[in-house]
């Protein structure tokens, strides 16, 4: 992480705005805008930079593999980790309530702060995408290394059984890497890239989010696509909490609660996967069933296996 350095802002107001949570703004309205507009901008920029980086870095990967990797790199957990690597948690301006609720450790708050910070860097650089790409590459590279098996620049030779297709793939990767250098795209400060084959993708890594995992399992079992339904909404101190339930083949499998519907849906899928693995349904799921009834569990011979 030593190569990860913060951006040196020319306009420090952009940095402050990126690190100002709306809770602080509402308690101190004269201090300037909060970071939601920058978050909106940064969200799109992060998605583009990651997609472009993967497209260039993995020229032989199929769309599905690239999509899974991008989903892993731009998920809440990853972006929150990137924020911590930049020590953004220490600089966040949070309201009293948000601090009391552990805002500096909140993945959602950290995710938003990272996206806002990227939006601020983009504007501060004069809207130069090249600046953003150079800034994010040292952050992305270690995360990408976690998703791949290979650690050497040249894919390993599997011996006599290696196919001509594998050899041509290796040659294509080498040519792709050399063409970047010949076009003048390299410099002494550029990261030392390793190039990968599609078989290098580490499927043991958690590339799928819980919603995709649950759908994969459900469809393999011939149970169709899981259905998500909002069960309730509550408000406390201006913070809404949503509860979402997930049904598979008409049976309640799990629920989730969060401050937005997207996260509640994801938590519901996570709880459903736990139910599939353990056969034990969360108690709250019983309250979601029709009055006087109990959950009918599916025949679950063993733990879920997403990858075969």
Secondary structure, 3 states (H helix, E strand, C coil): CCCCCCCCCCCHHHHHHHCECHHHHHHCHHHCCCCHHHHHHHHHHHHHHHHHHHHHHCCCCCHHHHHHHHHHHCCHHHHHHHHHHCCHHHHCECCHHHHHCCHHHCHHHHHHHHHHHHHHHHHHCCCCHHHHHHHHHHHHHHHHHHCECCCCCCCCCCHHHCCHHHHHHHHHHHHHHHHHHHCCCCCCCCCCCCCCCHHHECCCCCCCCHHHHHHHHHHHCCCCCCEEEEEEEEEECCEEEEEEEEEECCEEEEEEEECCHHHHHHHHHHHHHHHHHHCCCCHHHHHHCCCCCCCCCCCCCCCCCCCC
